[in-house]
Amino acid sequence: MPNTKSAEKHLRKSSRKRIFNLKAKKELKEHLKQLKDLMEAKKKDEALAFFPKIQSLLDRLVKRKKLVANNANRKKRRILEKISKINGS
């Protein structure tokens, strides 16, 4: 329980931020799950077509300071490597 007015305000701010952070995290997980399903189905062309959506989402999260830039770049690189290893289309 906060003791001062500034602590109460910080509690309100952090609870609002938590909601936005959870929403962003959920959106990223959903997109990655869709991509994983495409990769498991060996649909390379569709996975490559879906990749820009994930790339855009990661870039937005970096811009909003929800992810560190190197973390997002590493995720993008690893996703592209997995897509490139898919045989067939």
Summary of the structure (lengths in Angstrom):
residues: 89
radius of gyration: 17.7
end to end distance: 56.5
largest distance: 62.1
contacts: 207
relative contact order: 0.12
helix: 81%
strand: 0%
